[in-house]
Amino acid sequence: MKVLVINAGSSSLKYQLMETDTKELLAKGLCERIGIDGSIKHSASGKDDYKADITMPDHSAAIGTVLKMLVHPKYGVIKDTSEINAVGHRVVHGAEFFASSVLIDDAVMNALKECIPLAPLHNPANITGINACKAVMGDVPQVAVFDTAFHQTLPPKAFIYALPYKYYTEDKIRRYGFHGTSHRYVSQRAAVLMGRPIEELKLVTCHLGNGSSVSAIKYGKSVETSMGFTPLDGLPMGTRSGSVDSGILEYIMNLEHIDIHQMLNILNKQSGVLGISGISSDFRDLDEAAAKGNARAQLAIDVFCYKVTKRIGSASAAMGGIDGVIFTAGVGENSIDLREKILEGLEFMGLYLDKEKNKVRCKETIISTDDSPVKIMVIPTNEELVIAMDTAEIVKGLKK
């Protein structure tokens, strides 16, 4: 089955065409500056890459452009758009409505609209992408795969904030967690790599990139995660602060005479390792600066690693034990030094890193010593594959 995977932003649209029977990536690309002047980057298996400026006034036009590229005689991979059996959409927030991926219908669309206040920057774009596909592709089945769904197994003691309870019952304020598709994928791959059923494993998954989160996966289900009501909670990230004393907000707002919108801009766009270092949100830049003696760059790295180390410990405590730790996403998959630094001092928990095995980037492998009681793994994430496979499974079920 051929599934088109869509990740729609406010002015962008990422896409992949996958053959789910073989798990083969056929083509992928990115439409940018939708509604402005427009451009597309497209690559396909065995074909030359394609880049061009193309006017795309809206997301429907962008979807139309994507379909033209997929059937293009030189750059395409299919003869006709009728070969696309289904569309899978990444949707950021499903609140408590969705604990798994679902076929999109009118009821689902209404629920997605109800979730807009919880993800005002993301869900409207996701909805736009769904509507654009419907407008261009007609009755082709569409499936929504949610970043939050995997974490719907969190117990109340893990997701409730210590606020007046009415804010949960009336306003749905709780810990939702994000990166769920990634945490789900790498935990399942870890079980395969370890040669054990996931139903008997206690795993800590570390999705470390410009956005970062750590989750506790007990017997295949998420029971704790570092991101909360929003993706701002938890670890310090590229430009996000992560968890801070909420009293600091009032203090800074009074000190600098700014409003909540300006404060949130500081927390989301000017903080994290960028805020500490004053240099960059990219860990490669920080590594280079630290190697030249920049103390603030080194401090940013130290703070990030320290917070991840603590999260591994607390996630393990939430499960009453640990069998494996997984590193994934841009930093987790590629940074040899940061993995080593994060794991320093965790030998007491049975995590023994093999420094030679750790000299690897973006490769699925075990990097712990052979006698390490807890396995340490690098597993490249593949959220698009999860979306495609979920979509295929749901659509195949329609035909039974």
PANU-907228 format. One line per 5 residues: number of its first residue (from 1); for each residue x, y, z of C-alpha. Coordinates in Angstrom, 2 decimals. Layout:
NUM) X Y Z  ...
//
This chain:
1) 0.00 0.00 0.00  1.25 3.47 -0.90  0.68 6.05 1.84  1.34 9.77 1.55  2.51 11.13 4.92
6) 1.80 14.81 5.52  3.15 17.15 8.22  1.57 20.55 7.64  2.82 23.75 9.25  1.36 27.22 9.03
11) 3.34 28.07 5.87  5.07 24.76 5.14  4.25 21.18 4.22  6.57 18.18 4.62  5.68 15.00 2.77
16) 6.83 11.43 2.25  5.43 8.74 0.00  5.97 5.29 1.48  5.31 1.74 0.35  4.12 0.14 3.58
21) 4.36 -3.46 2.38  8.15 -3.08 2.08  8.55 -0.04 4.38  10.33 1.67 1.47  10.58 5.45 1.24
26) 9.72 6.30 -2.36  9.89 10.09 -2.28  9.99 13.00 0.13  10.02 16.75 0.04  9.22 20.10 1.58
31) 7.00 22.93 0.40  7.88 26.25 2.03  6.63 29.84 2.07  3.10 28.76 1.22  0.96 31.85 0.72
36) 4.01 34.02 0.10  6.17 33.24 -2.93  6.58 29.47 -2.53  9.31 26.88 -3.08  9.65 23.11 -3.17
41) 12.46 20.65 -2.51  11.78 17.13 -3.76  13.81 13.94 -3.85  12.87 10.44 -4.99  14.51 7.05 -4.98
46) 16.82 6.72 -7.99  16.00 10.19 -9.31  17.76 13.55 -9.37  16.79 16.00 -6.64  14.52 18.86 -7.66
51) 14.33 22.41 -6.30  12.20 25.25 -7.63  10.35 28.41 -6.74  6.66 27.68 -7.29  3.76 29.95 -6.39
56) 1.52 28.19 -3.87  -1.17 30.54 -2.59  -2.52 28.01 -0.09  -2.09 24.44 1.19  -4.42 23.03 -1.45
61) -2.10 24.42 -4.09  0.85 22.91 -2.22  -0.81 19.47 -2.18  -1.47 19.85 -5.89  2.20 20.66 -6.44
66) 3.25 17.60 -4.41  1.01 15.32 -6.48  2.42 16.74 -9.70  5.94 16.00 -8.49  5.03 12.44 -7.51
71) 3.76 11.69 -11.05  6.38 13.82 -12.86  7.92 11.83 -15.76  11.48 12.75 -14.67  11.25 13.27 -10.89
76) 8.20 11.23 -9.93  7.79 7.67 -8.66  4.22 6.78 -9.62  2.30 6.95 -12.89  -0.98 8.21 -11.50
81) -2.18 9.73 -8.23  -4.77 6.93 -8.01  -1.86 4.75 -6.86  -1.90 6.63 -3.53  -4.13 4.51 -1.30
86) -4.30 6.74 1.78  -2.95 9.84 3.51  -1.53 9.87 7.03  -1.31 13.17 8.90  0.88 14.11 11.82
91) -1.39 15.93 14.27  0.21 17.51 17.32  -2.64 17.51 19.85  -5.47 15.06 20.38  -6.06 15.93 24.07
96) -8.02 13.18 25.86  -10.11 12.52 22.76  -7.61 10.16 21.12  -5.43 7.43 22.59  -4.56 5.97 19.18
101) -4.53 6.86 15.50  -7.95 7.26 13.87  -9.66 7.46 10.51  -10.58 11.09 9.92  -14.29 11.87 9.68
106) -16.49 14.82 10.64  -16.49 13.86 14.33  -12.69 13.71 14.37  -12.45 17.09 12.65  -14.75 18.61 15.26
111) -12.58 17.18 18.03  -9.44 18.58 16.39  -11.04 22.01 16.37  -11.82 21.66 20.09  -8.11 20.99 20.65
116) -7.02 24.25 19.00  -6.78 26.18 22.33  -4.36 23.48 23.56  -2.11 23.76 20.47  -2.91 27.12 18.82
121) 0.24 27.13 16.69  0.03 23.55 15.43  -3.49 22.14 15.26  -4.86 24.85 12.92  -2.05 24.03 10.46
126) -2.72 20.29 10.81  -6.42 20.89 10.12  -5.53 23.00 7.09  -3.42 20.15 5.74  -6.28 17.67 6.15
131) -8.75 19.96 4.43  -6.29 20.62 1.60  -5.85 16.89 0.96  -9.61 16.39 0.98  -10.08 19.25 -1.49
136) -7.46 17.91 -3.90  -7.66 14.14 -3.37  -11.38 13.69 -2.77  -12.42 10.48 -1.02  -8.93 9.02 -0.46
141) -8.97 7.80 3.19  -7.13 10.03 5.64  -5.79 9.08 9.06  -4.68 11.26 11.98  -1.67 10.17 14.06
146) -1.24 12.20 17.25  1.91 13.29 19.10  -0.04 13.08 22.36  -1.83 9.73 21.88  0.94 7.44 23.14
151) 1.03 9.28 26.47  -2.67 8.79 27.16  -1.65 5.75 29.25  -0.10 8.02 31.91  -1.80 7.35 35.27
156) -3.57 10.27 36.98  -0.78 10.60 39.56  1.58 11.34 36.66  -0.59 13.70 34.62  -2.40 15.78 37.26
161) -0.91 19.14 38.26  -1.20 20.28 41.87  -3.64 23.06 40.95  -7.30 23.42 41.91  -8.92 20.31 40.45
166) -11.48 22.32 38.47  -8.72 23.35 36.06  -8.49 19.71 35.00  -12.19 18.88 34.95  -13.33 22.15 33.36
171) -10.32 23.29 31.34  -8.45 20.02 30.66  -5.20 21.29 32.14  -2.98 18.23 32.66  0.28 16.73 31.49
176) -0.19 15.55 27.89  3.35 14.90 26.72  4.61 15.09 23.15  7.00 13.26 20.78  4.76 10.26 21.45
181) 5.14 8.78 17.97  8.93 8.84 18.35  8.92 7.37 21.88  6.58 4.62 20.71  8.70 3.74 17.68
186) 12.08 3.57 19.42  10.74 1.62 22.38  9.33 -1.00 20.01  12.61 -1.16 18.10  14.51 -1.49 21.39
191) 12.55 -4.63 22.24  13.52 -6.11 18.88  17.15 -5.13 19.37  17.18 -6.70 22.84  15.39 -9.82 21.63
196) 12.74 -9.59 24.35  8.98 -8.90 24.37  8.23 -5.24 25.02  5.55 -6.39 27.48  8.29 -7.37 29.96
201) 10.61 -4.38 29.51  11.07 -1.14 31.43  12.60 1.38 29.03  13.67 5.03 29.22  13.48 6.77 25.85
206) 15.47 9.99 25.36  14.29 12.03 22.37  17.01 14.68 22.29  17.03 17.36 19.62  16.09 21.01 19.30
211) 12.99 19.84 21.18  13.72 17.21 23.82  11.80 14.87 26.10  12.40 11.77 28.19  9.75 9.11 28.75
216) 9.32 6.04 30.93  7.90 3.14 28.89  6.75 0.31 31.17  5.71 -2.89 29.41  5.09 -0.98 26.18
221) 3.04 1.84 27.70  4.06 5.39 28.55  3.79 5.98 32.32  5.84 9.18 32.68  7.14 11.88 30.33
226) 8.98 15.15 30.78  6.92 17.44 28.52  3.67 18.59 30.08  0.63 20.68 29.22  2.78 22.23 26.51
231) 6.11 21.27 24.88  7.72 24.01 27.00  7.91 21.82 30.10  10.69 19.44 31.09  14.23 19.56 29.73
236) 16.04 22.70 28.59  16.06 22.58 24.79  17.45 24.54 21.87  15.56 27.73 22.61  12.97 26.58 25.20
241) 13.60 26.96 28.91  12.10 23.68 30.05  10.85 23.58 33.65  11.39 26.79 35.62  10.05 28.16 38.89
246) 6.78 29.79 37.82  7.42 32.66 40.25  10.30 33.71 38.00  7.79 34.74 35.33  6.13 37.35 37.55
251) 9.51 38.58 38.76  10.89 39.12 35.24  7.63 40.62 33.97  7.67 43.20 36.77  11.41 43.77 36.42
256) 11.31 44.42 32.66  7.71 45.73 32.44  6.65 43.13 29.87  3.39 41.25 29.32  2.75 37.50 29.27
261) 3.15 37.28 25.49  6.62 38.81 25.69  7.44 36.52 28.60  6.39 33.44 26.65  8.50 34.59 23.72
266) 11.51 34.68 26.05  10.72 31.20 27.39  10.09 29.67 23.96  12.48 31.51 21.65  15.31 33.02 23.72
271) 15.98 30.45 26.43  17.33 26.90 26.60  20.94 26.35 25.56  20.74 29.46 23.37  19.85 31.58 26.38
276) 22.59 30.13 28.58  25.34 30.20 25.93  24.39 33.36 24.11  25.78 31.67 21.01  23.48 29.12 19.41
281) 20.69 26.60 19.85  22.71 24.07 17.84  24.79 21.69 19.95  27.39 21.43 17.20  28.08 25.14 17.56
286) 28.21 24.78 21.34  30.68 21.89 21.13  32.95 23.93 18.86  32.79 26.99 21.11  33.34 24.95 24.28
291) 36.40 23.30 22.73  37.83 26.81 22.23  37.32 27.63 25.90  33.92 29.36 25.86  32.69 28.89 29.44
296) 29.04 29.69 28.75  28.87 27.23 25.88  30.30 24.57 28.20  27.80 25.55 30.91  24.89 25.16 28.46
301) 26.10 21.65 27.58  26.60 20.80 31.26  23.12 21.98 32.23  21.45 20.06 29.41  23.29 16.82 30.17
306) 22.69 17.14 33.91  18.96 17.57 33.39  18.78 14.55 31.05  20.74 12.45 33.55  18.26 13.37 36.29
311) 15.32 12.57 34.04  16.71 9.10 33.30  16.88 8.50 37.03  13.38 9.79 37.75  11.88 7.90 34.80
316) 13.47 4.71 36.13  12.05 5.38 39.58  8.58 5.83 38.08  8.79 2.26 36.75  10.53 0.69 39.75
321) 13.45 -0.41 37.60  15.05 -0.19 34.20  16.08 -2.61 31.45  17.19 -0.22 28.71  17.93 3.38 27.76
326) 17.44 4.62 24.20  18.93 7.74 22.62  17.18 9.13 19.57  16.55 12.31 17.49  19.19 14.74 16.21
331) 21.34 15.07 19.31  20.62 11.64 20.75  21.49 9.84 17.52  24.57 11.86 16.59  26.37 13.30 19.61
336) 28.93 10.81 20.91  30.21 13.20 23.57  26.80 14.19 24.93  25.68 10.58 25.28  28.83 9.82 27.26
341) 28.41 12.89 29.43  24.74 12.13 30.14  25.58 8.59 31.25  28.43 9.62 33.57  27.66 8.54 37.12
346) 24.78 6.22 36.21  26.82 3.05 36.66  25.13 2.60 40.04  21.93 1.92 38.08  23.60 -0.72 35.95
351) 24.33 1.46 32.92  27.82 0.67 31.61  28.73 2.48 28.42  31.21 0.92 25.99  33.09 3.99 24.75
356) 34.23 2.26 21.58  30.72 1.08 20.68  29.49 4.60 21.44  31.54 5.98 18.54  28.57 5.78 16.20
361) 26.12 8.18 14.62  22.59 7.61 13.38  22.83 3.83 13.49  20.59 1.36 15.31  22.90 -0.42 17.74
366) 23.64 -1.34 21.35  26.40 0.81 22.88  26.58 -0.67 26.38  29.20 -3.18 27.48  28.39 -6.84 26.98
371) 28.00 -7.35 30.74  25.95 -4.19 31.37  22.76 -5.12 33.31  20.94 -2.30 31.50  21.22 -2.07 27.72
376) 22.07 1.33 26.23  20.99 1.87 22.64  21.08 4.36 19.79  17.95 4.04 17.66  17.24 6.54 14.85
381) 13.61 7.59 15.09  11.20 7.23 12.18  7.92 8.96 12.99  6.90 9.01 9.33  7.09 5.23 9.15
386) 4.83 4.94 12.22  2.33 7.30 10.60  2.42 5.34 7.35  2.05 1.94 9.05  -0.79 3.12 11.31
391) -2.54 4.57 8.28  -2.16 1.37 6.28  -3.47 -0.77 9.15  -6.54 1.40 9.64  -7.32 1.62 5.92
396) -6.88 -2.14 5.41  -9.38 -2.62 8.21  -11.96 -0.68 6.22  -11.87 -3.31 3.48  -12.60 -6.29 5.74
//
